Amino acid sequence: MPKMKTHSGMKKRVRITGSGKIRREQTGIRHLAEAKSSKRKRRLSGTVEVAPSYVKKAKKLLGI
């Protein structure tokens, strides 16, 4: 059986923490930012944990 390849799109979008959790950037801040309030843009900055329902799928795509 050949080696399983890591999904290139997924590895660009997420980071694995030291404890094994998967973190991702928040959506909604890439464009049309002028119309959004500063408060909203600050809230969208930074990373969040991947939703529990997606963790299994994300790990499979990363080859974990």
Jmol script that loads the backbone (N, CA, C; Angstrom):
load data "model"
ATOM      1  N   MET A   1       0.844  -1.180   0.000  1.00  0.00           N
ATOM      2  CA  MET A   1       0.000   0.000   0.000  1.00  0.00           C
ATOM      3  C   MET A   1       0.896   1.252   0.000  1.00  0.00           C
ATOM      4  N   PRO A   2       0.606   2.236  -0.874  1.00  0.00           N
ATOM      5  CA  PRO A   2       1.440   3.442  -0.932  1.00  0.00           C
ATOM      6  C   PRO A   2       1.239   4.327   0.292  1.00  0.00           C
ATOM      7  N   LYS A   3       2.183   5.211   0.504  1.00  0.00           N
ATOM      8  CA  LYS A   3       2.077   6.156   1.618  1.00  0.00           C
ATOM      9  C   LYS A   3       0.898   7.093   1.383  1.00  0.00           C
ATOM     10  N   MET A   4       0.232   7.479   2.479  1.00  0.00           N
ATOM     11  CA  MET A   4      -0.876   8.421   2.366  1.00  0.00           C
ATOM     12  C   MET A   4      -0.308   9.836   2.307  1.00  0.00           C
ATOM     13  N   LYS A   5      -0.788  10.622   1.368  1.00  0.00           N
ATOM     14  CA  LYS A   5      -0.293  11.985   1.230  1.00  0.00           C
ATOM     15  C   LYS A   5      -1.104  12.950   2.097  1.00  0.00           C
ATOM     16  N   THR A   6      -0.405  13.925   2.677  1.00  0.00           N
ATOM     17  CA  THR A   6      -1.056  14.976   3.461  1.00  0.00           C
ATOM     18  C   THR A   6      -1.821  15.875   2.501  1.00  0.00           C
ATOM     19  N   HIS A   7      -3.008  16.285   2.883  1.00  0.00           N
ATOM     20  CA  HIS A   7      -3.814  17.184   2.059  1.00  0.00           C
ATOM     21  C   HIS A   7      -3.199  18.581   2.111  1.00  0.00           C
ATOM     22  N   SER A   8      -2.652  19.043   0.984  1.00  0.00           N
ATOM     23  CA  SER A   8      -1.918  20.316   0.946  1.00  0.00           C
ATOM     24  C   SER A   8      -2.758  21.509   1.378  1.00  0.00           C
ATOM     25  N   GLY A   9      -4.026  21.532   0.987  1.00  0.00           N
ATOM     26  CA  GLY A   9      -4.903  22.641   1.366  1.00  0.00           C
ATOM     27  C   GLY A   9      -5.123  22.700   2.865  1.00  0.00           C
ATOM     28  N   MET A  10      -5.274  21.543   3.485  1.00  0.00           N
ATOM     29  CA  MET A  10      -5.525  21.500   4.936  1.00  0.00           C
ATOM     30  C   MET A  10      -4.276  21.893   5.719  1.00  0.00           C
ATOM     31  N   LYS A  11      -3.116  21.449   5.285  1.00  0.00           N
ATOM     32  CA  LYS A  11      -1.909  21.771   6.055  1.00  0.00           C
ATOM     33  C   LYS A  11      -1.577  23.263   6.006  1.00  0.00           C
ATOM     34  N   LYS A  12      -2.080  23.972   4.983  1.00  0.00           N
ATOM     35  CA  LYS A  12      -1.875  25.417   4.898  1.00  0.00           C
ATOM     36  C   LYS A  12      -2.845  26.178   5.798  1.00  0.00           C
ATOM     37  N   ARG A  13      -3.949  25.555   6.158  1.00  0.00           N
ATOM     38  CA  ARG A  13      -5.015  26.237   6.881  1.00  0.00           C
ATOM     39  C   ARG A  13      -5.021  26.016   8.383  1.00  0.00           C
ATOM     40  N   VAL A  14      -4.370  24.995   8.865  1.00  0.00           N
ATOM     41  CA  VAL A  14      -4.421  24.694  10.297  1.00  0.00           C
ATOM     42  C   VAL A  14      -3.040  24.496  10.908  1.00  0.00           C
ATOM     43  N   ARG A  15      -2.994  24.595  12.246  1.00  0.00           N
ATOM     44  CA  ARG A  15      -1.771  24.348  13.017  1.00  0.00           C
ATOM     45  C   ARG A  15      -2.118  23.364  14.130  1.00  0.00           C
ATOM     46  N   ILE A  16      -1.182  22.505  14.454  1.00  0.00           N
ATOM     47  CA  ILE A  16      -1.366  21.559  15.546  1.00  0.00           C
ATOM     48  C   ILE A  16      -0.676  22.127  16.785  1.00  0.00           C
ATOM     49  N   THR A  17      -1.371  22.147  17.911  1.00  0.00           N
ATOM     50  CA  THR A  17      -0.779  22.637  19.154  1.00  0.00           C
ATOM     51  C   THR A  17       0.075  21.534  19.781  1.00  0.00           C
ATOM     52  N   GLY A  18       0.801  21.892  20.796  1.00  0.00           N
ATOM     53  CA  GLY A  18       1.638  20.924  21.492  1.00  0.00           C
ATOM     54  C   GLY A  18       0.844  19.797  22.112  1.00  0.00           C
ATOM     55  N   SER A  19      -0.393  20.105  22.533  1.00  0.00           N
ATOM     56  CA  SER A  19      -1.238  19.083  23.146  1.00  0.00           C
ATOM     57  C   SER A  19      -2.049  18.294  22.113  1.00  0.00           C
ATOM     58  N   GLY A  20      -1.861  18.626  20.814  1.00  0.00           N
ATOM     59  CA  GLY A  20      -2.525  17.870  19.754  1.00  0.00           C
ATOM     60  C   GLY A  20      -3.840  18.451  19.259  1.00  0.00           C
ATOM     61  N   LYS A  21      -4.210  19.622  19.771  1.00  0.00           N
ATOM     62  CA  LYS A  21      -5.442  20.251  19.295  1.00  0.00           C
ATOM     63  C   LYS A  21      -5.185  20.926  17.949  1.00  0.00           C
ATOM     64  N   ILE A  22      -6.249  21.114  17.174  1.00  0.00           N
ATOM     65  CA  ILE A  22      -6.120  21.743  15.862  1.00  0.00           C
ATOM     66  C   ILE A  22      -6.699  23.151  15.927  1.00  0.00           C
ATOM     67  N   ARG A  23      -5.883  24.148  15.535  1.00  0.00           N
ATOM     68  CA  ARG A  23      -6.294  25.546  15.556  1.00  0.00           C
ATOM     69  C   ARG A  23      -6.386  26.058  14.125  1.00  0.00           C
ATOM     70  N   ARG A  24      -7.308  27.002  13.888  1.00  0.00           N
ATOM     71  CA  ARG A  24      -7.477  27.599  12.573  1.00  0.00           C
ATOM     72  C   ARG A  24      -7.712  29.093  12.702  1.00  0.00           C
ATOM     73  N   GLU A  25      -7.482  29.824  11.613  1.00  0.00           N
ATOM     74  CA  GLU A  25      -7.792  31.249  11.574  1.00  0.00           C
ATOM     75  C   GLU A  25      -9.301  31.420  11.476  1.00  0.00           C
ATOM     76  N   GLN A  26      -9.814  32.520  11.980  1.00  0.00           N
ATOM     77  CA  GLN A  26     -11.244  32.796  11.869  1.00  0.00           C
ATOM     78  C   GLN A  26     -11.559  33.333  10.469  1.00  0.00           C
ATOM     79  N   THR A  27     -12.771  33.090  10.015  1.00  0.00           N
ATOM     80  CA  THR A  27     -13.182  33.577   8.698  1.00  0.00           C
ATOM     81  C   THR A  27     -13.790  34.965   8.818  1.00  0.00           C
ATOM     82  N   GLY A  28     -13.875  35.664   7.694  1.00  0.00           N
ATOM     83  CA  GLY A  28     -14.594  36.928   7.640  1.00  0.00           C
ATOM     84  C   GLY A  28     -13.747  38.172   7.773  1.00  0.00           C
ATOM     85  N   ILE A  29     -12.417  38.044   7.711  1.00  0.00           N
ATOM     86  CA  ILE A  29     -11.573  39.233   7.880  1.00  0.00           C
ATOM     87  C   ILE A  29     -10.652  39.471   6.684  1.00  0.00           C
ATOM     88  N   ARG A  30     -10.720  38.604   5.692  1.00  0.00           N
ATOM     89  CA  ARG A  30      -9.825  38.691   4.533  1.00  0.00           C
ATOM     90  C   ARG A  30     -10.121  39.886   3.618  1.00  0.00           C
ATOM     91  N   HIS A  31     -11.383  40.219   3.440  1.00  0.00           N
ATOM     92  CA  HIS A  31     -11.724  41.312   2.533  1.00  0.00           C
ATOM     93  C   HIS A  31     -13.003  41.978   3.017  1.00  0.00           C
ATOM     94  N   LEU A  32     -13.351  43.103   2.385  1.00  0.00           N
ATOM     95  CA  LEU A  32     -14.503  43.926   2.776  1.00  0.00           C
ATOM     96  C   LEU A  32     -14.397  44.379   4.236  1.00  0.00           C
ATOM     97  N   ALA A  33     -13.165  44.599   4.690  1.00  0.00           N
ATOM     98  CA  ALA A  33     -12.927  44.933   6.098  1.00  0.00           C
ATOM     99  C   ALA A  33     -13.348  46.360   6.447  1.00  0.00           C
ATOM    100  N   GLU A  34     -13.400  47.234   5.466  1.00  0.00           N
ATOM    101  CA  GLU A  34     -13.746  48.637   5.722  1.00  0.00           C
ATOM    102  C   GLU A  34     -15.148  48.766   6.300  1.00  0.00           C
ATOM    103  N   ALA A  35     -16.043  47.899   5.879  1.00  0.00           N
ATOM    104  CA  ALA A  35     -17.435  47.950   6.315  1.00  0.00           C
ATOM    105  C   ALA A  35     -17.640  47.353   7.707  1.00  0.00           C
ATOM    106  N   LYS A  36     -16.655  46.639   8.201  1.00  0.00           N
ATOM    107  CA  LYS A  36     -16.788  45.980   9.503  1.00  0.00           C
ATOM    108  C   LYS A  36     -16.245  46.882  10.609  1.00  0.00           C
ATOM    109  N   SER A  37     -16.855  46.801  11.776  1.00  0.00           N
ATOM    110  CA  SER A  37     -16.420  47.635  12.896  1.00  0.00           C
ATOM    111  C   SER A  37     -15.085  47.135  13.438  1.00  0.00           C
ATOM    112  N   SER A  38     -14.364  48.024  14.107  1.00  0.00           N
ATOM    113  CA  SER A  38     -13.076  47.668  14.701  1.00  0.00           C
ATOM    114  C   SER A  38     -13.252  46.546  15.712  1.00  0.00           C
ATOM    115  N   LYS A  39     -14.338  46.621  16.469  1.00  0.00           N
ATOM    116  CA  LYS A  39     -14.634  45.599  17.476  1.00  0.00           C
ATOM    117  C   LYS A  39     -14.776  44.229  16.819  1.00  0.00           C
ATOM    118  N   ARG A  40     -15.497  44.196  15.708  1.00  0.00           N
ATOM    119  CA  ARG A  40     -15.718  42.940  14.982  1.00  0.00           C
ATOM    120  C   ARG A  40     -14.413  42.406  14.404  1.00  0.00           C
ATOM    121  N   LYS A  41     -13.578  43.297  13.857  1.00  0.00           N
ATOM    122  CA  LYS A  41     -12.299  42.875  13.283  1.00  0.00           C
ATOM    123  C   LYS A  41     -11.354  42.345  14.354  1.00  0.00           C
ATOM    124  N   ARG A  42     -11.355  42.967  15.526  1.00  0.00           N
ATOM    125  CA  ARG A  42     -10.522  42.483  16.634  1.00  0.00           C
ATOM    126  C   ARG A  42     -10.985  41.104  17.087  1.00  0.00           C
ATOM    127  N   ARG A  43     -12.302  40.911  17.143  1.00  0.00           N
ATOM    128  CA  ARG A  43     -12.856  39.624  17.561  1.00  0.00           C
ATOM    129  C   ARG A  43     -12.487  38.510  16.569  1.00  0.00           C
ATOM    130  N   LEU A  44     -12.417  38.878  15.287  1.00  0.00           N
ATOM    131  CA  LEU A  44     -12.106  37.887  14.251  1.00  0.00           C
ATOM    132  C   LEU A  44     -10.610  37.590  14.123  1.00  0.00           C
ATOM    133  N   SER A  45      -9.770  38.426  14.722  1.00  0.00           N
ATOM    134  CA  SER A  45      -8.326  38.184  14.636  1.00  0.00           C
ATOM    135  C   SER A  45      -7.943  37.027  15.553  1.00  0.00           C
ATOM    136  N   GLY A  46      -6.829  36.429  15.294  1.00  0.00           N
ATOM    137  CA  GLY A  46      -6.373  35.320  16.120  1.00  0.00           C
ATOM    138  C   GLY A  46      -6.930  33.991  15.661  1.00  0.00           C
ATOM    139  N   THR A  47      -6.619  32.954  16.400  1.00  0.00           N
ATOM    140  CA  THR A  47      -7.026  31.607  16.012  1.00  0.00           C
ATOM    141  C   THR A  47      -8.051  31.033  16.978  1.00  0.00           C
ATOM    142  N   VAL A  48      -8.786  30.056  16.484  1.00  0.00           N
ATOM    143  CA  VAL A  48      -9.762  29.337  17.307  1.00  0.00           C
ATOM    144  C   VAL A  48      -9.579  27.845  17.070  1.00  0.00           C
ATOM    145  N   GLU A  49     -10.095  27.062  17.991  1.00  0.00           N
ATOM    146  CA  GLU A  49     -10.010  25.613  17.876  1.00  0.00           C
ATOM    147  C   GLU A  49     -11.013  25.125  16.830  1.00  0.00           C
ATOM    148  N   VAL A  50     -10.632  24.111  16.070  1.00  0.00           N
ATOM    149  CA  VAL A  50     -11.537  23.508  15.092  1.00  0.00           C
ATOM    150  C   VAL A  50     -12.697  22.864  15.842  1.00  0.00           C
ATOM    151  N   ALA A  51     -13.910  23.000  15.297  1.00  0.00           N
ATOM    152  CA  ALA A  51     -15.112  22.460  15.928  1.00  0.00           C
ATOM    153  C   ALA A  51     -14.978  20.951  16.128  1.00  0.00           C
ATOM    154  N   PRO A  52     -15.463  20.435  17.260  1.00  0.00           N
ATOM    155  CA  PRO A  52     -15.345  18.995  17.558  1.00  0.00           C
ATOM    156  C   PRO A  52     -15.872  18.083  16.456  1.00  0.00           C
ATOM    157  N   SER A  53     -16.918  18.532  15.757  1.00  0.00           N
ATOM    158  CA  SER A  53     -17.496  17.703  14.695  1.00  0.00           C
ATOM    159  C   SER A  53     -16.583  17.570  13.478  1.00  0.00           C
ATOM    160  N   TYR A  54     -15.572  18.465  13.340  1.00  0.00           N
ATOM    161  CA  TYR A  54     -14.668  18.431  12.201  1.00  0.00           C
ATOM    162  C   TYR A  54     -13.288  17.863  12.518  1.00  0.00           C
ATOM    163  N   VAL A  55     -13.005  17.635  13.789  1.00  0.00           N
ATOM    164  CA  VAL A  55     -11.666  17.204  14.199  1.00  0.00           C
ATOM    165  C   VAL A  55     -11.260  15.894  13.525  1.00  0.00           C
ATOM    166  N   LYS A  56     -12.154  14.923  13.495  1.00  0.00           N
ATOM    167  CA  LYS A  56     -11.844  13.623  12.899  1.00  0.00           C
ATOM    168  C   LYS A  56     -11.481  13.775  11.417  1.00  0.00           C
ATOM    169  N   LYS A  57     -12.268  14.554  10.683  1.00  0.00           N
ATOM    170  CA  LYS A  57     -12.041  14.787   9.253  1.00  0.00           C
ATOM    171  C   LYS A  57     -10.714  15.521   9.038  1.00  0.00           C
ATOM    172  N   ALA A  58     -10.444  16.548   9.854  1.00  0.00           N
ATOM    173  CA  ALA A  58      -9.217  17.329   9.722  1.00  0.00           C
ATOM    174  C   ALA A  58      -7.987  16.460   9.971  1.00  0.00           C
ATOM    175  N   LYS A  59      -8.046  15.613  10.998  1.00  0.00           N
ATOM    176  CA  LYS A  59      -6.917  14.741  11.305  1.00  0.00           C
ATOM    177  C   LYS A  59      -6.667  13.735  10.191  1.00  0.00           C
ATOM    178  N   LYS A  60      -7.735  13.254   9.576  1.00  0.00           N
ATOM    179  CA  LYS A  60      -7.604  12.313   8.470  1.00  0.00           C
ATOM    180  C   LYS A  60      -6.896  12.982   7.285  1.00  0.00           C
ATOM    181  N   LEU A  61      -7.285  14.226   6.973  1.00  0.00           N
ATOM    182  CA  LEU A  61      -6.678  14.948   5.877  1.00  0.00           C
ATOM    183  C   LEU A  61      -5.206  15.272   6.141  1.00  0.00           C
ATOM    184  N   LEU A  62      -4.864  15.460   7.415  1.00  0.00           N
ATOM    185  CA  LEU A  62      -3.475  15.761   7.785  1.00  0.00           C
ATOM    186  C   LEU A  62      -2.631  14.498   7.928  1.00  0.00           C
ATOM    187  N   GLY A  63      -3.274  13.357   7.907  1.00  0.00           N
ATOM    188  CA  GLY A  63      -2.533  12.097   8.042  1.00  0.00           C
ATOM    189  C   GLY A  63      -2.131  11.797   9.470  1.00  0.00           C
ATOM    190  N   ILE A  64      -2.897  12.312  10.416  1.00  0.00           N
ATOM    191  CA  ILE A  64      -2.586  12.088  11.845  1.00  0.00           C
ATOM    192  C   ILE A  64      -3.326  10.869  12.332  1.00  0.00           C
TER     193      ILE A  64
END
end "model"
wireframe off; spacefill off
backbone 0.3
color backbone group
